[in-house]
Amino acid sequence: MGTHGSLTKAGKVRSLTPKIDPLPKPPTNPKKRNRANFKKRIIQGRRPGQFRGRF
């Protein structure tokens, strides 16, 4: 079974990458946020979680 990278770098790459601060985001309007959540959950039928496959 092959590997995608050398095992000597396992767990070390994240600490070597430079830290970049996130860009400031303006606070969202609660009405817009609730509407976006409604579209995402009810209309599009997305379920919570990382895997969005069909069961």
Number of C-alpha atoms within 10 A of each C-alpha: 2 4 6 5 8 7 8 7 9 9 9 9 8 10 8 8 8 7 8 6 6 6 6 6 6 6 7 9 9 9 9 10 12 12 12 11 13 13 13 13 13 10 9 9 10 13 13 8 6 6 7 9 7 5 3
